[in-house]
Amino acid sequence: MMECAVVGKFFSPIFSSSRSVVVEKRKLPSLHKKIKFCSSKFKMKATQAETHLSQEAELQAEKRGSSTGVGVGELIWPSPSDGTPFWKKDFPSSGVSPEVPADVKDSDPKHIIHVTAEMAPIAKVGGLGDVVTGLARACLSRGHTVDIMLPFYECIQKQHIKDLTVITKYNSYHDGNWVPTNAYRGVVSGIPVIFIEPSNQFFKGQYVYGGSFNELEAYLFFSRACLEWMQQVTSTQPDIIHVHEWQTGALPLLYWDIYHHLSLKPRIVLTIHNMEHYGECSKEQLSKSGLEGSVYASIDKAIDDRTIGHNPERLSLLKGGIVYSNAVVTVSPTYLKETLCTGWLASTLVRNRDKYFGILNGIDTTMWNPATDIFLPVKFNDQKPEGKKFCKYYVQRGLGLASEGTQDGNHVPDITYKAPLVVCITRLVPQKGLHLISHAIKRIEELGGQMVILGKASDAQVATEFECLAKLHNQGPCIRILLMFSEELSHLLYAAADMVLVPSIYEPCGLTQMIGMRYGAVPVVRKTGGLADTVFDMDDQSNHNRANGFVFEGIDEGSLICALDRAFTYYREKPDEWNGILKKVMEVDNSWNNTAGKYVELYNSKSVRL
């Protein structure tokens, strides 16, 4: 509903006319070698054509490695006046092979079960879903047995599930009753997934979060239902149960105080993706899972330290998970250091420092690959980056950031080279630096650049503020604010962007900067958490070999403006250096290969030989 509303606002009369719309075909210059495409919507004939750039633009193009043409032939250019937005056209059903590539094989394969509230692409809200899928695929590729257990949300995208079938019907406990429950099995992105579906109202609704059911109690039920399925129903004995975030924070408590005494023998690993979500819980609510809630209301177990002495005191499922897990991981080394020093959970983490690890997330480089990405009109890679300019112009045309008029000759116009395109793909929440995003809009416009923001706000006041910004800017020539989430459009924006902006106040890891780099978008980031572990400033002479972006430290407007100004100066006045940055960021290996190896080492150190 949000997407429809915002798209309706975006496709305003300024982008349309009374005449019937004719989709213009524009011939473009070609590479020496032809490029193959998957999508029937982007049928392209290889042709030879001359470029007709102005001398200045041609010089800049040559310096940026774009002087040769791109083999795109006849490409159907999008327009904001099209009846269907360009990111909602038909694409091939899958851009990721269900076969997980076999690279490194570990000598001691384990059975790992992830218990999670999210999984990309079928139940994705934020980075959690991407991480679970990416890590699972990487461990499968290394020879491990991996399953994911996920609630069978009513809104789940079933079209991405292969071979979905009911495998078990059983009962699981909740609030004095045994609830009839179905377990399904299917395959998503090559990963076996077990879906848990209770017969009550849990997990019903149009969205993963925010349904009419009690969310906390639903995840308490889910945590026990997963253990019940392993122990009572299938006698499954994994080596590792890997839980994620507060939603499954009760599972370690249930495991050690109930199911380990029955027959289960695995060890528990908890990954904390964002320390700001605590899973606040009353003793009475925890008791509905079958545990005695009052037992956990102590400083060394699960009491929420902020509520000690209050009436009533509260529990934290995340804290309980930290205490009861065999290992606790957070998603970057810098975020680990930050969480040991700040926040009310710091004292708990310090007490459990010997089992607390910081492992940087990776990205799934099969899903995020500009050389094979099904959503892109033109493919490219670090060796042949020329196609990126055509992706940029394609997005500019589709969003009304470039003229639809007939140019003199068949070429990408000067605007594509002269105006840096900055993209910000984010959840619109305070953590992400909302005031800095607003300042960036103003500064980028002053600098003669362009900016596209893609994101949704869960808070009504934030949504209203950004709706006002969208009304103010979306009909102009520089800024587009799209208040929605679109997987397809995010791929297109990464491919089009010259820069990706991540001005987070805190950022446990961040995937945006890594995906952006994969697609040749130079990151402009605030130095915090995983951003500090992955982006290194171009002007930092002490770290020149790793320099790959533009970094600022303050949370003030001036710090952001300084970083943007420096990035724009490199783009416009130092094309040789910019070309080097673009190639360098595309070559950075942020894949799950190294990260998965560190998780495997952790699994090996904690698992028990049966």
Order of alpha helices (4+ residues) and beta strands (2+ residues): alpha-beta-alpha-beta-beta-alpha-beta-beta-beta-beta-alpha-beta-alpha-beta-beta-alpha-beta-alpha-beta-alpha-alpha-beta-alpha-alpha-beta-alpha-beta-alpha-beta-alpha-beta-alpha-beta-alpha-beta-alpha-alpha-alpha
